[in-house]
């Protein structure tokens, strides 16, 4: 009886785990090294850039019962981490991390700084434009957002999306802008 309960629990847990949303992940690592000859000593400085793209795999609902279903274009999240090795130690030191949210024909980039992060928008085939800045507030996990389109309070929700609540003077209502993480 004990074995039967164990097998049932194992099958049920395997079924529940298999129900997660499928995601597509692509990761690239690029390392550039520069050697400098100082006469008596050669120094080596390296920069490593790790780029990771993540997107949910979504299928067209009209192809539900077909074998070869068409994919729906999903929002892509891109994280770029820059490491530098400028000393004689054996490892790389983290320099910066940027997170990009690809959606609506352009890219939103969140670049961390010492007090919060900058927010940039890069439409396709155009230069990046700063759309706002954020600062960590005294309430843990919340940020004060100051941008040209909206200013308000922001936080990361349980899904990893960045949610900004702001007052819209035109509609005279509190509105919510969500930068979706995918």
PyMOL commands that set and color helices and strands:
alter all, ss='L'
color gray80, all
select helices_A, chain A and resi 2-17+61-63
alter helices_A, ss='H'
color red, helices_A
select strands_A, chain A and resi 23-37+42-56+58-59+71-72+76-85+93-103+106-112+116-123+129-136+142-147+151-156+162-168+173-179
alter strands_A, ss='S'
color yellow, strands_A
deselect
rebuild
show_as cartoon
